[in-house]
Amino acid sequence: MTDTQRVCFLLKVRADRVDEYRACHQDVWQEMRQALTAAGWHNYSLFLREDGLLVGYLETADFDAARAAMDATDVNARWQARTAGLFEELDGLAPDAAMRPLTEVFHLA
């Protein structure tokens, strides 16, 4: 990929639902994996601290376009509905809409 955006974001999994969150990510639906790839999400990782802090990282050509492409899929709507109750501080948003991208301040290639 050329002109790749590196995107890192934060979410907060409810501390009492961390085990459930881990379990649902042990077997991410193949349809969801395919949709993410087709939408331009590459090198996508999620890291979860025991207190529920979730750090996500992905690479994409255009994060806004990649997120919009996922918003347009039925599988994403089903996945967001499945996982929404596991998060804190969504303020009525789906988990993917509540992502808090961080500003990159340093990168060593």
Secondary structure, DSSP 8 states (H G I E B T S, - for coil): --S-EEEEEEEEB-GGGHHHHHHHTTT--HHHHHHHHHTT-EEEEEEE-TTSEEEEEEEES-HHHHHHHHHT-HHHHHHHHHHGGGBS--TT--TTTT-EE--------
